[in-house]
Amino acid sequence: MAGPRWLDDEQQAAWRAYLFATQAMQSSFDRQLTRDAGMPHSVYLVLAMLSEAPDRTLSMGVLAEMVRSSPSRLSHAVAKLESQGWVTRARRPDNARVVVATLTDAGFARVEEVAPLHVEHVQQVLFDRLSREQVTQLREIFETVGGPLAEETSVPPPVCD
């Protein structure tokens, strides 16, 4: 029986750099959004995904997969967004077992208010540090890695043309 396929030195360095960078970026995004918008990155993602959906509406199941959240954690987050008037929840008329979340006009206005601040922070933290060629390479790498992993969910990877 073959032993484990240990990482070689280059793979180990790449793996650790990836882990550090992604964790540091997530922490940075959380700090920026909490400071500027009073919400963590995970909540902003819920609003952003709804803002881009047809009719600003998604089933709770699809939304949970899109934001990589457990259904219970998402339900708790959406309840807070409902209390702020940014999201509504309702059962689908054609299938009462399915609950959909809809971004309200007030919620969309909040996204329009917060998005420019967040996008500027993403530019500063990530893209200002990369050449155009590195941005293309980064996209290609994560499409290569993420594509097969997306097959494990019902949500395809994002397509940005």
N, C-alpha and C positions, 0 to 999 in steps of 0.2 A: 504494500500500500504506500502510495506516495505521500510525502509530508506536505505541510502547508506551503503555499507559494508566497514566501516572504517578499516584501517590497525591497527592491534594490535601493541603493543610496539616492539615485535621482528620483525614483518614484516616491520614496519616503519624504524627500524634501518638497516635492510637488504636492503631495497629500497634506503635509503639515502647513504649507503656505496657503493652500486652498482653505483648510479648516480655519486657520487664523483669520484670513481675509474675509471669509463669509460671515464668521461670527462677529468680527469687528464692524463690518458694514451693517449687519442687522442691529447691533447695539447703537451704532451711530444714527441709523434711520429711526429707531425707537426714540432716542434722545431728541432728535430734531423735531419729530412729529409731536412728541409730548410737550416740548417747549413751545412750538409754534402753533399747534392745533389742539392741544389737550387730549390727544389720543395716541395710543401705541400704533406701530406699523401694522400689526395684525388687523386692527379695526379699520385703518385707512384702506387696506387691501379689500376688505368687504365692500366699502363704499365705492372704491375704484372699479371693482369687477361689476358691480351693479350698474355703475354709470356707463359702462361700455356694452352692456347686454341689450338685446332688442327689448324695447319698451321698458328698459331699466329694471327688468324682472328676471329672476332666476329661481329655480326650485332650490329649496334649502339643501337638498342632497348634492346637486351639482355645485352650488356655491361652496359647500364644505370641501368638496374635492378640489375646486379651483384655488381656494386659499389654504389648502392642506390643513384643515381643522377637523377635529372630531365633531360629530353632529351636536353633542351636548355643549361643547365649548362655543360653537357657532351660535347655537340657540341663545346662550347667555349674552353673547356680544350683540346679537340682533335685538334682543330685548332692551338692552341699553340704548341702541340706536333708535328703536321705536319710541322710547320714553323721551328722546330728544326731538322727535318728529321728523327724523331723517329717513326712516324706513317703515314700511307697513308689512304685515304678514297676513296672508289669507290662504284659504284652501282653494285649490284650482277648481273651477266650476265643473270641468269635465272629469275630474278625478279627485274626490274629496280626501283621498289618502295622501295627496301631495300638497305640501305647504310651499307657497312661493313667497319670496321677499321682493319687495318693490322699493326702489329708491324714490323718495318723494321729491317734489320741486325744491323744498328746503334742503334736503339731503344733497341734491345735485348742486345747489348753490354753494353748499359747504365744500363739496369736492372742487368746484371751480375756484373757491377761495384758497384752499389748502394746496392744490396740485402745483401751482407755480413755485411755491416755497419748497415743496418736496422734490420736484424735478430739478430745481437749482442745486439742491443738496446732493442729489444723485450725480449730477454733472461734476460737482466739486470733488466728491468722494471717489468716484470711479472714472468717469469718462475724460475728465480733464487730465488725468494721469496716463492716458493711453493714446497711442497714435491711431490714426484711422485704420491702419493695417492690423493693429492689435485688437481693435474693437471687432473687426471682421473675424479674426481668429478666435476671439472669445465666443462670439455667437456660434461659429462653426463647431467649436469644442462642445459647447453646451447643447447644441442640437444633436450632436453625435451621442453624447452621454444621455441626454434627457429623452430623446425620441423613443428608444426601447423601454425606458422606465414609464413613459406615458401610457404605454400599452397595458400597464397594470391597473390603470384607472379608466373611467369612461370619459375623462376630460382630455382632449388632445392638447399638445403643447401649443403655446401661442404662436400665431403666424403674423408676422409684421412685414408687410411689403413696403 
